[in-house]
Structures are given as structure tokens and as C-alpha cells.
Amino acid sequence: MKEILVIEPLCQGFEHARFNAALLATIAIAYPGRPIHFWSEPTHQEHVRWVFQRSQAEIPYVVFAPLVSQWSRNPWRRLTQEFALCRSVLAEAHDKQIGLIVFCSVSSLTLIALKSCLRGHRDTVRIVAFPHSVLTGLARPGKRIWNWPVGIRTALALPSSPSLRLVALSQTIYQAITEEVNPAPWRRLDHPYLFDRHLDTNPNRSNGRLRIGLFGSLRTPLSNYCRLLAAVAMAGAQAEFVMVGHIRASARQHQALSPYLKGASTVPISYSRLEELASGVDYVLQIPDPIQHRYAVSSSLLDAFNHGKPGFFLLSPLLEEYRARFGDFGYFCQSLDALAEIIAEASRKLLGTAHSSQRLAIARARPHFEPRALAGQLRAVVET
């Protein structure tokens, strides 16, 4: 294969930096010695480099190039911008004889533009695209009905070029998608992740209280978290909840949650602060949106795996898949009431055999997401 062009058209700063770094590592292992050109927003590149350094990943053939895009908020105006980007990408591939183009993420507009530009395109370049949470639009098309014609359902319904592959990042997502749209362009690949922390120690609780972390970016609505944390407090549990990330919600919802949650920031925190907070918790807590977990992988769950933290989980389609594959990497409940009871019960016990066995399940899970394990699967995605 010739040179490889990898594009991150959407994310800025730290968003998806861990995924994109791990994807670059997977591509580099799948196609050793092939030069990789990575186009993305400049501050995003800095975060990707940071992930490489932390994980000590060796990616000798990546050439970073800035991609500066001032996307319009109007989707119809932005669609013309997406067309311009896709045309420039295909022109670059033709001029430099690129053999593989990888879109790290795509919006519905990116897909519409890309599919349209590929009609009648004669080059043999292969293209792989990774839709993320945009897929939730299949279940939630949005309130602005005038934007539906450029939504994800329209994008997926358009005919696909034989050279285009769309990747679902779990079996759950693959099944959900292929039940609704043409399965021909779709392939499955586990979410790549560069783990940078070892699981060689078994931590002991130091202060007699169970410390439970809420990882990632909590979004509206937060009513289930408020209800659960209040119920745990009412039960007199010896538990302390810590925000390992930040809250993206209204001031009213933040105020309702903050009495039960230590360090509830409304702005993104630094990597060093996140590492410090994550290292200090015993478990994570996830009350996932079932629709989100049907169509998108939880990167915050993989962050918990990175720190070797089992969890308290309200079951979702994605968690059911991972539990079936890897075993019990925490406590799983069907309702908030049951979840509150198990947290209260666990808080009255020392970290013992359950915590150790849950960490062993995490140790079994982690290799499935590492670039070295996924490189062969990625080649199959590209070439079949």
C-alpha cells in the first residue's frame, strides 16, 4: 500500500485524542513502514502527541499537518464547507498517490459530502470512516425538523462507493446499525486504546470510605445521578463520590448534584488533575443513556479500565456485550434502586475478593482494545 492520509475533521483540543492516538498506532502496526499524514486542528495534535508520550507508543512514520476549519453553525452552509474538505482530501490523495484515507470521525454532513464526491470517482483509494455519537441521531433525529434532510439517516441512506468502509466500534453498534441500514459498507472493530497504566498492584482503601468516581463529561439530563446519589446518602453508606471530569449541564442541575459530588467542575480539567483524581478512587459509577450505549462506545469506561477501576453500572446494551465477553468487571444492576442498595452494601465492606476478581476481568478485557491486537482486524476492514 502507498502512503496513508488520516483526517480528524471535527475534534479540537483533547476531544477524542486518546482514540485518535490509538487509531494511528493501530494503522502504523497494520501497515509498518508506510508514511502516515495526520491532518487535524493544531491543539488536538498536541494532545495526541501527549497520549503517545504517556503510553510510550513508537509511531515513527507519522507526519503532523494542521487542519484549520471554521465550521459554520448553519448546517446548510457547513455542508458546502464539508464538500470543499472532501474534494481537497480526494485531490491530495490523487496528487500524492495516497492508498488509504481514514476519517477518524465524521458528522452526517461529512458523510453526505464524502459519498457525493465519491460518485464516479475513478481512483482506487480505499476510505475508512469512523462515525461516533452521530449515530444516536437514528433514534433521536433532533427537534429542528428543517435539518432532518441533512441528518444521519439521510447520510446513511445515500448509496456508498465500494471503496468506502464505515466502522462500528462494537458488536452492539454493528447489530443496531445493520438492522436499520444497508450493511454492505459496515465493518466491526473494537475501540482502540493506548493503556499507559499497569495493573500490577491491588490497592487498599486508606480512609475507611468507598471512593467512587464519575468519569468523563456528564451531560444533561442528570436526574438519574441526582436520584441515585441522594438514595445512597439516605442509606447512610460509607461512600464518597468524586467527579473525575466535568459536568456539562445547566446551573440548576449542577447545583442539585453538587451536594453529593466532590469536585463537581463545570469546565474541563487538565490531564494531570484527572490522573490524580482517578488514582484516588476505588470504583467508577456509570448510569449510561441506553440509546447512547446502543450506538456509541463509552471512552470513559476505557479510561476506567486504564486505571484498573471496577464499577457500579446500570446495565446498557454495550455493558451487556462487554460483560458477556470479559466477565464481571464490576457490579451490574437493572434499576437505580438496586444500584443504590449494592453501593450501600459494598461501602460497608473492605475491598476484598470481589474487587480483586473484578480487576482480573479488567486485565482480561484490556488486550482486546490494544493496537497490536487490532491491527490485523483493521487490515481486514480495509481490504475485504
C-alpha positions as CSV (number, residue, x, y, z in Angstrom):
1,M,0.0,0.0,0.0
2,K,1.1,3.6,-0.7
3,E,1.1,6.4,1.8
4,I,-1.8,6.9,4.3
5,L,-3.8,10.0,5.0
6,V,-5.6,10.3,8.3
7,I,-8.0,13.2,8.9
8,E,-9.7,14.4,12.1
9,P,-12.2,16.9,10.7
10,L,-14.3,17.5,13.8
11,C,-12.5,17.3,17.1
12,Q,-10.4,20.0,18.7
13,G,-8.3,20.1,21.9
14,F,-8.4,16.9,24.0
15,E,-11.7,15.5,22.4
16,H,-11.0,12.0,21.0
17,A,-7.3,12.5,21.5
18,R,-6.9,9.0,23.1
19,F,-9.0,7.4,20.4
20,N,-7.1,9.1,17.6
21,A,-3.7,8.3,19.0
22,A,-4.6,4.7,19.4
23,L,-6.0,4.6,15.9
24,L,-2.8,6.0,14.5
25,A,-0.9,3.4,16.4
26,T,-3.1,0.6,15.1
27,I,-2.7,1.9,11.5
28,A,1.1,2.0,12.0
29,I,1.2,-1.6,13.2
30,A,-1.2,-2.8,10.4
31,Y,0.9,-1.1,7.7
32,P,4.5,-1.0,9.0
33,G,6.8,1.5,7.3
34,R,4.0,3.3,5.4
35,P,4.2,7.1,5.9
36,I,1.1,8.4,7.7
37,H,0.0,12.0,7.3
38,F,-2.3,13.2,10.1
39,W,-4.4,16.3,9.5
40,S,-6.1,17.8,12.5
41,E,-6.6,21.0,14.4
42,P,-3.2,22.1,15.9
43,T,-4.1,21.9,19.6
44,H,-5.6,18.5,19.0
45,Q,-2.3,17.3,17.6
46,E,-0.6,18.4,20.8
47,H,-3.0,16.2,22.9
48,V,-2.4,13.3,20.5
49,R,1.3,13.7,21.0
50,W,0.8,13.7,24.7
51,V,-1.0,10.4,24.6
52,F,1.9,8.9,22.5
53,Q,4.4,10.1,25.1
54,R,2.4,8.8,28.1
55,S,1.9,5.4,26.6
56,Q,5.4,5.2,25.1
57,A,4.0,4.3,21.8
58,E,6.5,4.4,18.9
59,I,4.9,5.9,15.8
60,P,8.0,6.7,13.7
61,Y,6.2,7.5,10.4
62,V,3.5,10.0,11.4
63,V,3.8,13.4,9.8
64,F,1.5,16.0,11.5
65,A,-0.1,18.7,9.4
66,P,-2.5,21.4,10.6
67,L,-6.1,21.4,9.5
68,V,-7.8,24.7,10.3
69,S,-11.6,24.6,9.8
70,Q,-14.0,27.3,10.8
71,W,-17.2,25.4,10.6
72,S,-20.4,27.3,10.1
73,R,-23.2,26.7,12.7
74,N,-25.7,26.7,9.9
75,P,-25.8,23.0,8.7
76,W,-26.7,24.0,5.2
77,R,-23.7,26.4,4.9
78,R,-21.5,23.9,6.6
79,L,-22.4,21.3,4.0
80,T,-20.7,23.4,1.4
81,Q,-17.6,23.5,3.6
82,E,-17.7,19.7,4.0
83,F,-17.9,19.3,0.3
84,A,-14.8,21.6,-0.1
85,L,-12.9,19.5,2.5
86,C,-13.8,16.2,0.9
87,R,-12.8,17.4,-2.6
88,S,-9.4,18.7,-1.2
89,V,-8.8,15.3,0.5
90,L,-9.5,13.3,-2.7
91,A,-7.4,15.7,-4.7
92,E,-4.5,15.3,-2.2
93,A,-4.9,11.5,-2.4
94,H,-4.7,11.7,-6.2
95,D,-1.7,14.0,-6.4
96,K,0.4,12.1,-3.8
97,Q,-0.8,8.7,-4.7
98,I,-2.3,8.0,-1.3
99,G,-3.5,4.4,-1.0
100,L,-5.7,4.8,2.2
101,I,-7.7,7.6,3.6
102,V,-9.0,7.3,7.2
103,F,-11.6,9.7,8.7
104,C,-11.2,9.5,12.5
105,S,-14.7,10.9,12.9
106,V,-17.5,12.1,10.7
107,S,-20.7,14.1,11.0
108,S,-23.7,13.4,9.0
109,L,-22.7,16.3,6.7
110,T,-19.2,14.8,6.3
111,L,-20.8,11.5,5.1
112,I,-23.2,13.2,2.7
113,A,-20.3,15.2,1.2
114,L,-18.0,12.3,1.0
115,K,-20.5,9.9,-0.5
116,S,-21.5,12.5,-3.1
117,C,-17.8,13.3,-4.0
118,L,-17.1,9.5,-4.4
119,R,-19.8,9.1,-7.1
120,G,-18.0,8.5,-10.3
121,H,-14.6,8.8,-8.6
122,R,-12.2,6.6,-10.5
123,D,-9.2,6.4,-8.2
124,T,-8.6,3.1,-6.4
125,V,-8.0,4.8,-3.0
126,R,-9.6,3.0,-0.1
127,I,-11.5,5.0,2.5
128,V,-12.4,4.1,6.1
129,A,-14.6,6.3,8.3
130,F,-15.5,6.1,12.0
131,P,-18.9,7.5,12.9
132,H,-19.2,8.0,16.7
133,S,-22.1,9.5,18.7
134,V,-23.6,11.0,15.5
135,L,-25.2,7.5,15.1
136,T,-27.5,8.3,18.0
137,G,-29.4,10.5,15.6
138,L,-31.0,7.4,14.2
139,A,-33.0,7.2,17.4
140,R,-33.1,11.0,18.2
141,P,-33.3,12.9,15.0
142,G,-33.4,16.3,16.7
143,K,-36.1,18.9,17.3
144,R,-35.2,21.1,14.3
145,I,-37.1,19.2,11.6
146,W,-35.8,21.5,8.9
147,N,-32.3,19.9,9.5
148,W,-33.5,16.4,9.1
149,P,-32.7,16.2,5.3
150,V,-29.0,16.6,6.3
151,G,-29.2,14.2,9.3
152,I,-27.5,10.9,9.8
153,R,-30.4,8.9,8.4
154,T,-30.1,10.7,5.1
155,A,-26.4,10.3,5.1
156,L,-26.5,6.5,5.7
157,A,-29.3,6.0,3.2
158,L,-27.2,7.5,0.3
159,P,-25.5,4.9,-1.9
160,S,-22.0,4.0,-0.8
161,S,-19.0,3.7,-3.0
162,P,-17.4,0.2,-3.0
163,S,-14.2,1.8,-1.7
164,L,-15.9,3.2,1.4
165,R,-15.9,1.3,4.7
166,L,-17.8,2.5,7.8
167,V,-16.7,1.1,11.1
168,A,-18.9,0.2,14.1
169,L,-16.8,0.2,17.3
170,S,-18.6,-2.7,19.0
171,Q,-20.7,-5.7,18.1
172,T,-23.7,-4.0,19.8
173,I,-23.3,-1.0,17.5
174,Y,-22.8,-3.1,14.4
175,Q,-26.0,-5.1,15.1
176,A,-28.0,-1.9,15.8
177,I,-26.9,-0.2,12.6
178,T,-27.2,-3.2,10.2
179,E,-30.7,-3.8,11.4
180,E,-31.7,-0.3,10.1
181,V,-29.5,0.4,7.1
182,N,-27.7,-1.3,4.3
183,P,-25.0,-3.5,6.0
184,A,-22.7,-3.6,2.9
185,P,-20.3,-0.8,3.8
186,W,-20.2,-1.7,7.5
187,R,-17.4,-3.5,9.4
188,R,-16.7,-4.0,13.1
189,L,-13.6,-3.1,15.1
190,D,-13.2,-2.7,18.9
191,H,-12.4,0.8,20.1
192,P,-8.6,1.1,20.0
193,Y,-7.0,2.4,23.2
194,L,-3.4,3.0,24.4
195,F,-3.2,1.9,28.0
196,D,-0.5,3.7,30.0
197,R,-1.0,2.3,33.5
198,H,-0.1,-1.1,34.8
199,L,-2.4,-3.4,36.8
200,D,0.4,-4.9,38.9
201,T,-0.9,-3.8,42.4
202,N,-4.0,-4.3,44.4
203,P,-4.9,-1.1,46.1
204,N,-6.3,-0.9,49.6
205,R,-8.8,1.6,50.9
206,S,-7.0,4.1,53.1
207,N,-9.7,6.2,54.8
208,G,-12.4,3.7,55.5
209,R,-14.8,5.1,52.9
210,L,-15.5,3.8,49.5
211,R,-14.5,6.4,46.9
212,I,-16.5,6.3,43.7
213,G,-15.6,8.3,40.6
214,L,-17.8,9.6,37.9
215,F,-15.6,9.6,34.8
216,G,-15.8,11.8,31.7
217,S,-18.1,14.5,30.8
218,L,-21.6,14.3,32.4
219,R,-24.3,15.7,30.2
220,T,-27.9,16.7,30.6
221,P,-30.1,15.2,31.9
222,L,-28.5,14.4,35.3
223,S,-31.7,13.4,37.1
224,N,-30.8,9.7,37.5
225,Y,-27.4,10.7,39.0
226,C,-29.1,13.1,41.5
227,R,-31.7,10.4,42.4
228,L,-29.1,7.7,42.9
229,L,-26.6,9.8,44.9
230,A,-29.4,11.1,47.2
231,A,-30.6,7.5,47.8
232,V,-27.1,6.3,48.7
233,A,-26.7,9.2,51.1
234,M,-30.1,8.4,52.7
235,A,-29.0,4.8,53.2
236,G,-26.1,6.0,55.3
237,A,-23.5,4.5,53.0
238,Q,-19.8,5.0,53.8
239,A,-19.2,6.2,50.3
240,E,-17.8,9.4,48.8
241,F,-18.5,10.4,45.2
242,V,-15.8,12.3,43.2
243,M,-16.1,14.0,39.8
244,V,-13.3,12.7,37.6
245,G,-14.0,15.0,34.7
246,H,-16.6,17.8,34.4
247,I,-20.3,18.4,34.2
248,R,-22.0,19.8,31.1
249,A,-25.4,20.8,32.3
250,S,-27.4,23.8,33.5
251,A,-26.5,25.7,36.6
252,R,-29.7,24.3,38.2
253,Q,-28.7,20.7,37.6
254,H,-25.2,21.3,38.7
255,Q,-26.5,22.8,41.9
256,A,-28.7,19.8,42.5
257,L,-25.8,17.3,42.1
258,S,-23.0,19.2,43.8
259,P,-24.0,18.4,47.5
260,Y,-23.3,14.8,46.8
261,L,-20.3,15.1,44.5
262,K,-16.9,16.3,45.4
263,G,-15.1,18.5,42.9
264,A,-18.0,19.0,40.5
265,S,-16.4,21.2,38.0
266,T,-18.2,22.7,35.0
267,V,-15.1,23.2,32.9
268,P,-12.7,20.5,31.5
269,I,-9.9,19.6,33.9
270,S,-6.2,19.1,33.0
271,Y,-4.9,15.6,32.3
272,S,-2.6,15.8,35.4
273,R,-5.6,16.6,37.6
274,L,-7.7,13.9,36.0
275,E,-4.9,11.4,36.6
276,E,-4.7,12.5,40.3
277,L,-8.4,12.1,40.9
278,A,-8.7,8.8,39.0
279,S,-5.9,7.3,41.0
280,G,-7.7,8.1,44.3
281,V,-11.0,6.3,43.6
282,D,-11.8,2.6,44.2
283,Y,-14.7,2.3,41.8
284,V,-16.4,4.1,38.9
285,L,-20.1,4.8,38.6
286,Q,-21.9,4.8,35.2
287,I,-25.6,5.4,34.6
288,P,-25.5,5.3,30.8
289,D,-28.0,6.5,28.4
290,P,-29.3,3.2,26.7
291,I,-29.5,4.9,23.3
292,Q,-26.0,6.3,23.6
293,H,-24.6,2.9,24.5
294,R,-26.6,1.3,21.7
295,Y,-24.8,3.4,19.1
296,A,-21.6,4.7,20.6
297,V,-18.8,3.3,22.8
298,S,-18.0,4.8,26.2
299,S,-14.5,6.1,26.1
300,S,-14.9,6.9,29.9
301,L,-15.3,3.2,30.5
302,L,-12.0,2.5,28.8
303,D,-10.4,5.3,30.9
304,A,-11.6,3.4,33.9
305,F,-10.1,0.2,32.5
306,N,-6.8,2.2,32.0
307,H,-6.8,2.9,35.8
308,G,-7.9,-0.6,36.7
309,K,-11.1,0.6,38.3
310,P,-14.1,-1.7,38.5
311,G,-17.5,-0.1,38.5
312,F,-21.1,0.2,39.6
313,F,-23.2,0.1,36.4
314,L,-26.8,0.4,35.3
315,L,-26.9,-2.1,32.5
316,S,-27.0,-1.0,28.9
317,P,-26.6,-2.9,25.6
318,L,-22.9,-2.1,25.4
319,L,-22.2,-3.1,29.0
320,E,-24.1,-6.4,28.5
321,E,-21.8,-7.1,25.5
322,Y,-18.6,-6.4,27.4
323,R,-19.8,-8.3,30.5
324,A,-20.5,-11.4,28.3
325,R,-17.1,-11.1,26.7
326,F,-14.9,-10.2,29.7
327,G,-16.8,-11.2,32.8
328,D,-17.8,-9.2,35.8
329,F,-15.6,-6.1,35.9
330,G,-17.9,-4.5,38.5
331,Y,-21.5,-4.7,39.8
332,F,-24.3,-4.6,37.3
333,C,-27.9,-3.7,38.1
334,Q,-31.2,-3.3,36.2
335,S,-32.6,-0.4,38.2
336,L,-31.4,2.6,40.2
337,D,-32.9,1.2,43.4
338,A,-30.9,-2.0,43.1
339,L,-27.8,0.1,42.2
340,A,-28.2,2.2,45.4
341,E,-28.5,-1.0,47.5
342,I,-25.4,-2.6,46.1
343,I,-23.4,0.6,46.6
344,A,-24.5,0.9,50.2
345,E,-23.7,-2.8,50.8
346,A,-20.3,-2.6,49.2
347,S,-19.4,0.5,51.2
348,R,-19.8,-1.4,54.4
349,K,-17.2,-4.0,53.3
350,L,-13.5,-3.8,52.8
351,L,-12.1,-4.1,49.3
352,G,-11.7,-7.9,49.1
353,T,-12.2,-10.8,46.8
354,A,-14.9,-9.1,44.7
355,H,-12.7,-6.1,43.9
356,S,-9.8,-8.4,43.1
357,S,-11.8,-10.6,40.7
358,Q,-13.3,-7.5,39.0
359,R,-9.8,-6.2,38.4
360,L,-8.8,-9.5,36.9
361,A,-11.8,-9.2,34.5
362,I,-10.4,-5.7,33.5
363,A,-7.0,-7.3,32.9
364,R,-8.7,-9.8,30.6
365,A,-10.5,-7.0,28.8
366,R,-7.7,-4.6,28.1
367,P,-5.7,-6.6,25.5
368,H,-8.8,-6.7,23.2
369,F,-8.5,-2.9,22.8
370,E,-4.8,-2.6,22.3
371,P,-3.5,-1.6,18.8
372,R,-1.3,-4.7,18.5
373,A,-4.4,-6.9,18.8
374,L,-6.5,-4.8,16.5
375,A,-4.0,-4.2,13.6
376,G,-4.9,-7.4,11.8
377,Q,-8.6,-6.7,12.2
378,L,-8.1,-3.2,10.8
379,R,-6.3,-4.6,7.7
380,A,-9.4,-6.9,7.2
381,V,-11.7,-3.9,7.5
382,V,-9.7,-2.1,4.8
383,E,-9.0,-4.9,2.4
384,T,-12.2,-7.0,2.5
